[in-house]
Amino acid sequence: MRKFRIEFTESDFSLLKQRINETRFPNFQQAESWEMGTPVNVLKKVLKAWADSYDMWKVQESYLNRFPQFICNIDGVDIHFFHIKSSKSDATPILMAHGWPDSFLRYSKTFPLLNEYDLIVPSIPGFGFGSLPEKGFVNNAESAEIWHKLMTGVLGYESYVATGGDMGRGILSYIAAGYPDEIEGLLLTDVGFAGDIVTTPDEKLSPEWLHYKKAATEWMKHQGAYISIQGTKPYSLGYGLCDSPSGMAGWLIEKFHDWSDWERFSLDDILHNLTLYWMTSCTPSSISAYYGNYNALPPLSEIQVPIGVARFPHDILPVPKDWIEQHYNLIHFTEMPYGGHFTAMEAPESFSKALENFIMKLK
């Protein structure tokens, strides 16, 4: 385990600005709507700010480097993580799991808000400053084994609480199913896709479940194609995303817009995440996780550990509460006042409060 600091250079940013200024835009006028993807006028605005006026990364970098970061190799994979210890000797450790297309930045605003706890915030293998095995991908189950070894073998925690959403929720689910004695509880910000509702005949569904089925069917039809692309041919797409800042931005911004309480983000929030992805060249390796989950994911056994859910109103397809109660050991449920798929990035204060309330419920 070695200490780590984030240090992007001025030459890195000069090259980025050059790449942005060489962008070749399509020769048509796109409508203002997001229906066909990121509108060209929005993309141009973001790129112009990224190249001409974005000067907050150094502030962000300095802020992040205030908190202890490390890299260690587990099972041949370099794992980057924050390990922010509380001054309390008996502080509860919390493993915080991000998803795609975000990063550890999902939780960075909460670091000062959760100083009563030990915070462990790793990057999913292939995201940010981490690496991948030679085969070129990991799946959620493999990431779960790596993270659990980090928590128990490297850091020495006997048990811990975990929180996460999106792909992070999938990883935590495998940890909870495989190591129930070490997981005190999970606070999830989503529970994934309720596929059994979608496959049930309409006449057997309650009104709320029928609404979910119709919404999920429409979402998969109009927004779900990225799952198939990234799950089957991630590198064919990834080359363009890695080589072109405008291509990468267009692909990622669409997800941030459609999956979130969009007005909660500042432009700097979006540019911080784009900068991290660009500077670490991690877009192809991050989307390769979809290939691992699409092609090599083992069955998930039943999760029996205590579960809390913080449900954000603008998240992707919030699942009905009674379905969650039927499938999980649900002990705590919070309807969040605002925010979406990126949870603590959009609503750090209310997320932190929900997490603290859940931990209090576990005691």
C-alpha positions as CSV (number, residue, x, y, z in Angstrom):
1,M,0.0,0.0,0.0
2,R,1.6,3.3,-1.1
3,K,0.5,6.9,-0.6
4,F,-1.0,8.7,-3.6
5,R,-1.6,12.2,-4.7
6,I,-3.6,13.5,-7.7
7,E,-1.4,15.7,-9.9
8,F,-2.4,16.7,-13.4
9,T,0.0,19.0,-15.1
10,E,-0.3,22.2,-17.1
11,S,0.9,20.3,-20.2
12,D,-2.0,17.8,-19.7
13,F,-4.5,20.7,-19.8
14,S,-2.8,22.3,-22.7
15,L,-3.1,19.1,-24.7
16,L,-6.8,18.8,-23.6
17,K,-7.5,22.4,-24.8
18,Q,-5.8,21.7,-28.1
19,R,-8.0,18.6,-28.6
20,I,-11.1,20.5,-27.7
21,N,-10.3,23.3,-30.1
22,E,-9.8,20.8,-32.9
23,T,-13.3,19.3,-32.5
24,R,-15.2,18.7,-35.8
25,F,-18.9,19.2,-35.2
26,P,-21.6,17.7,-37.4
27,N,-22.9,19.9,-40.2
28,F,-26.5,20.1,-39.1
29,Q,-28.5,22.1,-36.6
30,Q,-29.8,19.8,-33.9
31,A,-32.9,20.6,-32.0
32,E,-32.8,21.7,-28.3
33,S,-34.3,18.4,-27.2
34,W,-32.3,15.7,-25.5
35,E,-34.4,13.0,-27.2
36,M,-31.6,12.0,-29.6
37,G,-28.8,12.5,-27.2
38,T,-26.7,15.5,-26.0
39,P,-27.8,18.6,-28.0
40,V,-24.9,20.1,-29.9
41,N,-25.5,23.6,-28.4
42,V,-25.1,22.1,-24.9
43,L,-22.0,20.2,-25.9
44,K,-20.5,23.3,-27.4
45,K,-21.2,25.3,-24.2
46,V,-19.5,22.6,-22.1
47,L,-16.5,22.3,-24.4
48,K,-16.0,26.0,-24.6
49,A,-16.0,26.3,-20.8
50,W,-13.7,23.3,-20.5
51,A,-11.2,24.8,-22.9
52,D,-11.5,28.5,-22.1
53,S,-12.6,29.2,-18.6
54,Y,-12.4,26.1,-16.5
55,D,-9.9,26.9,-13.8
56,M,-11.4,25.0,-10.8
57,W,-9.6,21.7,-11.3
58,K,-6.6,22.8,-9.3
59,V,-8.9,23.8,-6.5
60,Q,-10.6,20.5,-6.7
61,E,-7.3,18.7,-6.8
62,S,-6.0,20.5,-3.7
63,Y,-9.3,19.7,-1.9
64,L,-9.0,16.0,-2.8
65,N,-5.4,15.8,-1.8
66,R,-6.2,17.0,1.7
67,F,-7.6,13.5,2.3
68,P,-5.4,10.4,2.5
69,Q,-5.3,8.4,-0.7
70,F,-3.5,5.1,-1.5
71,I,-2.9,2.6,-4.2
72,C,-2.5,-1.1,-3.4
73,N,-2.3,-4.2,-5.6
74,I,-4.9,-6.9,-4.9
75,D,-5.2,-10.0,-7.1
76,G,-3.0,-8.3,-9.7
77,V,-5.2,-5.2,-9.9
78,D,-4.1,-1.7,-8.7
79,I,-6.8,-0.2,-6.5
80,H,-7.0,3.5,-5.8
81,F,-8.9,4.5,-2.7
82,F,-9.4,7.2,-0.1
83,H,-9.0,6.1,3.5
84,I,-10.2,9.0,5.7
85,K,-10.0,8.0,9.4
86,S,-12.1,9.7,12.0
87,S,-10.5,11.0,15.2
88,K,-12.8,8.6,17.1
89,S,-11.1,5.3,18.0
90,D,-14.3,3.3,17.7
91,A,-15.6,5.0,14.5
92,T,-17.8,2.9,12.2
93,P,-16.0,2.2,8.9
94,I,-18.1,2.9,5.8
95,L,-17.3,1.5,2.3
96,M,-18.6,3.9,-0.3
97,A,-19.3,2.6,-3.8
98,H,-19.7,4.7,-6.9
99,G,-21.0,3.7,-10.3
100,W,-20.8,4.6,-13.9
101,P,-20.3,7.2,-15.5
102,D,-19.2,8.8,-12.3
103,S,-16.3,8.1,-9.9
104,F,-15.2,8.6,-6.3
105,L,-16.2,12.2,-6.9
106,R,-19.8,11.1,-6.1
107,Y,-18.9,11.2,-2.4
108,S,-16.2,13.9,-2.2
109,K,-18.6,16.6,-1.0
110,T,-19.5,14.4,1.9
111,F,-16.0,13.9,3.3
112,P,-16.2,16.8,5.8
113,L,-19.8,15.9,6.6
114,L,-19.1,12.4,7.8
115,N,-16.1,13.0,10.0
116,E,-17.6,10.8,12.7
117,Y,-16.8,7.7,10.6
118,D,-13.9,6.0,8.8
119,L,-14.6,6.5,5.1
120,I,-13.1,4.1,2.6
121,V,-13.9,5.2,-1.0
122,P,-12.3,3.0,-3.7
123,S,-12.5,3.3,-7.4
124,I,-14.0,0.4,-9.2
125,P,-11.2,-1.5,-11.1
126,G,-10.6,0.2,-14.4
127,F,-12.0,3.6,-13.2
128,G,-9.8,6.6,-12.5
129,F,-6.3,5.7,-11.3
130,G,-6.8,1.9,-10.9
131,S,-6.0,-0.8,-13.3
132,L,-7.5,-4.0,-14.9
133,P,-6.3,-7.6,-15.1
134,E,-4.8,-8.8,-18.4
135,K,-8.1,-10.1,-19.6
136,G,-9.3,-6.5,-19.9
137,F,-12.4,-6.5,-17.6
138,V,-13.7,-7.4,-14.2
139,N,-17.3,-8.1,-13.2
140,N,-19.2,-7.1,-10.0
141,A,-18.4,-10.4,-8.3
142,E,-14.7,-10.0,-8.9
143,S,-14.7,-6.4,-7.7
144,A,-16.6,-7.5,-4.6
145,E,-13.8,-10.0,-3.7
146,I,-11.1,-7.3,-4.3
147,W,-12.9,-4.7,-2.2
148,H,-13.6,-7.1,0.6
149,K,-10.0,-8.0,0.7
150,L,-9.2,-4.3,0.9
151,M,-11.5,-3.8,3.8
152,T,-10.6,-6.9,5.9
153,G,-7.1,-8.0,4.7
154,V,-5.4,-4.7,3.9
155,L,-7.1,-2.3,6.2
156,G,-7.9,-4.8,8.9
157,Y,-11.6,-4.1,9.6
158,E,-13.5,-7.0,11.1
159,S,-16.8,-5.6,10.0
160,Y,-18.2,-2.5,8.2
161,V,-21.2,-0.7,6.8
162,A,-21.4,-0.1,3.1
163,T,-23.3,2.3,0.9
164,G,-23.6,2.7,-2.9
165,G,-25.7,2.8,-6.0
166,D,-25.6,1.7,-9.7
167,M,-22.6,-0.6,-10.4
168,G,-21.4,0.0,-6.9
169,R,-24.7,-1.4,-5.6
170,G,-24.1,-4.5,-7.6
171,I,-20.6,-4.9,-6.2
172,L,-21.9,-4.4,-2.6
173,S,-24.6,-7.0,-3.2
174,Y,-22.0,-9.7,-3.9
175,I,-20.1,-8.7,-0.8
176,A,-23.2,-8.8,1.4
177,A,-24.3,-12.2,-0.1
178,G,-20.8,-13.7,0.3
179,Y,-19.7,-12.2,3.6
180,P,-22.9,-11.5,5.7
181,D,-21.0,-11.8,9.0
182,E,-18.7,-8.9,8.0
183,I,-21.3,-6.6,6.6
184,E,-23.3,-4.8,9.4
185,G,-25.7,-3.3,6.8
186,L,-26.1,-1.7,3.4
187,L,-27.6,1.6,2.6
188,L,-28.5,1.4,-1.1
189,T,-29.5,4.4,-3.2
190,D,-31.1,2.1,-5.8
191,V,-31.9,-1.6,-5.9
192,G,-31.4,-2.2,-9.6
193,F,-33.9,-3.4,-12.2
194,A,-37.0,-5.3,-11.0
195,G,-37.1,-7.7,-13.9
196,D,-39.8,-10.0,-12.4
197,I,-42.2,-7.1,-12.4
198,V,-41.6,-6.5,-16.1
199,T,-42.1,-10.2,-17.0
200,T,-45.4,-10.5,-15.0
201,P,-48.7,-10.2,-17.0
202,D,-50.4,-6.8,-16.5
203,E,-53.5,-8.2,-14.9
204,K,-51.5,-9.6,-12.0
205,L,-49.8,-6.3,-11.1
206,S,-50.9,-3.7,-8.7
207,P,-51.3,-0.2,-10.1
208,E,-47.9,0.9,-8.8
209,W,-46.2,-2.2,-10.2
210,L,-47.9,-1.8,-13.5
211,H,-46.7,1.8,-13.7
212,Y,-43.2,0.6,-13.0
213,K,-43.5,-2.0,-15.7
214,K,-44.6,0.5,-18.3
215,A,-41.9,3.0,-17.3
216,A,-39.2,0.3,-17.4
217,T,-40.3,-0.9,-20.8
218,E,-40.2,2.6,-22.2
219,W,-36.9,3.4,-20.5
220,M,-35.2,0.3,-22.0
221,K,-36.7,1.1,-25.4
222,H,-35.5,4.7,-25.5
223,Q,-32.5,4.9,-23.2
224,G,-31.2,1.3,-22.6
225,A,-29.1,0.7,-25.7
226,Y,-25.9,1.8,-24.0
227,I,-26.1,-1.4,-21.9
228,S,-26.0,-3.6,-24.9
229,I,-23.2,-1.6,-26.6
230,Q,-21.0,-1.5,-23.6
231,G,-21.8,-5.1,-22.7
232,T,-20.8,-6.5,-26.0
233,K,-18.3,-4.2,-27.8
234,P,-17.0,-1.8,-25.2
235,Y,-13.6,-1.2,-26.8
236,S,-15.0,-0.5,-30.3
237,L,-16.8,2.4,-28.7
238,G,-14.1,3.1,-26.2
239,Y,-11.4,4.1,-28.7
240,G,-13.4,7.1,-29.8
241,L,-14.3,8.0,-26.2
242,C,-10.6,7.8,-25.2
243,D,-9.3,9.8,-28.1
244,S,-11.9,12.6,-28.4
245,P,-12.8,14.9,-25.4
246,S,-15.9,16.0,-27.3
247,G,-17.0,12.4,-28.0
248,M,-16.4,11.4,-24.4
249,A,-18.3,14.5,-23.2
250,G,-21.2,13.9,-25.5
251,W,-21.6,10.3,-24.3
252,L,-21.2,11.0,-20.6
253,I,-23.2,14.3,-20.3
254,E,-26.3,12.6,-21.7
255,K,-26.3,10.2,-18.8
256,F,-25.7,12.9,-16.2
257,H,-28.6,14.9,-17.7
258,D,-31.1,12.0,-18.1
259,W,-30.4,10.2,-14.8
260,S,-30.3,13.1,-12.4
261,D,-31.9,16.2,-10.9
262,W,-29.9,18.1,-13.5
263,E,-30.3,21.5,-12.0
264,R,-28.5,20.3,-8.9
265,F,-25.2,20.2,-10.8
266,S,-23.0,23.1,-11.4
267,L,-21.0,23.2,-14.6
268,D,-17.9,22.6,-12.5
269,D,-19.4,19.4,-11.2
270,I,-19.7,18.1,-14.7
271,L,-16.3,19.3,-15.8
272,H,-14.6,17.8,-12.7
273,N,-15.9,14.3,-13.7
274,L,-15.0,14.8,-17.3
275,T,-11.5,15.9,-16.4
276,L,-10.9,12.9,-14.2
277,Y,-12.1,10.5,-17.0
278,W,-10.1,12.3,-19.6
279,M,-6.8,12.6,-17.7
280,T,-6.8,9.0,-16.6
281,S,-7.9,7.7,-20.1
282,C,-10.3,5.4,-18.2
283,T,-13.4,5.6,-20.3
284,P,-12.8,2.3,-22.3
285,S,-11.7,0.4,-19.2
286,S,-14.7,1.7,-17.1
287,I,-17.2,0.6,-19.7
288,S,-15.6,-2.8,-20.0
289,A,-17.2,-3.6,-16.6
290,Y,-20.4,-3.9,-18.5
291,Y,-18.8,-6.6,-20.7
292,G,-17.8,-8.4,-17.5
293,N,-21.3,-8.2,-16.0
294,Y,-23.0,-9.0,-19.3
295,N,-20.9,-12.1,-20.1
296,A,-19.3,-13.5,-16.9
297,L,-21.4,-12.6,-13.9
298,P,-22.1,-15.5,-11.6
299,P,-25.5,-15.9,-9.9
300,L,-26.2,-13.8,-6.9
301,S,-27.3,-15.6,-3.8
302,E,-29.8,-14.2,-1.3
303,I,-28.9,-11.1,0.6
304,Q,-29.9,-11.3,4.3
305,V,-28.0,-8.4,5.9
306,P,-30.0,-5.4,7.1
307,I,-30.8,-3.0,4.2
308,G,-31.7,0.6,4.1
309,V,-32.8,2.4,1.0
310,A,-32.5,6.2,0.3
311,R,-34.7,6.6,-2.8
312,F,-33.9,9.7,-4.8
313,P,-36.9,11.0,-6.8
314,H,-35.0,11.7,-10.1
315,D,-33.1,8.4,-10.2
316,I,-33.6,5.8,-13.0
317,L,-36.8,3.9,-12.4
318,P,-37.3,4.0,-8.7
319,V,-38.6,0.5,-7.6
320,P,-41.8,0.3,-5.6
321,K,-41.2,0.0,-1.9
322,D,-43.3,-3.1,-1.4
323,W,-41.2,-4.9,-4.0
324,I,-38.0,-4.0,-2.0
325,E,-39.7,-5.3,1.2
326,Q,-40.3,-8.6,-0.5
327,H,-36.8,-9.0,-1.7
328,Y,-34.6,-7.5,1.0
329,N,-34.3,-7.4,4.8
330,L,-35.5,-3.7,4.7
331,I,-35.1,-2.0,8.1
332,H,-35.0,1.6,7.0
333,F,-36.5,3.6,4.0
334,T,-36.1,7.3,3.2
335,E,-37.7,9.2,0.4
336,M,-35.1,11.8,-0.4
337,P,-36.3,15.3,-1.1
338,Y,-34.4,15.9,-4.3
339,G,-31.5,14.4,-6.3
340,G,-31.1,11.5,-8.7
341,H,-28.8,8.7,-9.8
342,F,-25.6,10.4,-8.6
343,T,-26.9,10.8,-5.1
344,A,-24.3,12.4,-2.9
345,M,-22.9,14.4,-5.8
346,E,-26.3,16.0,-6.2
347,A,-27.4,16.1,-2.6
348,P,-24.5,15.7,-0.2
349,E,-26.2,17.0,2.9
350,S,-29.4,15.0,2.7
351,F,-27.4,11.9,1.6
352,S,-25.1,12.2,4.6
353,K,-28.1,12.6,7.0
354,A,-29.8,9.5,5.5
355,L,-26.6,7.5,5.9
356,E,-26.2,8.6,9.6
357,N,-29.8,7.8,10.3
358,F,-29.4,4.3,8.8
359,I,-26.3,3.6,10.9
360,M,-28.1,4.7,14.0
361,K,-30.9,2.2,13.1
362,L,-28.3,-0.6,13.0
363,K,-27.0,0.1,16.6
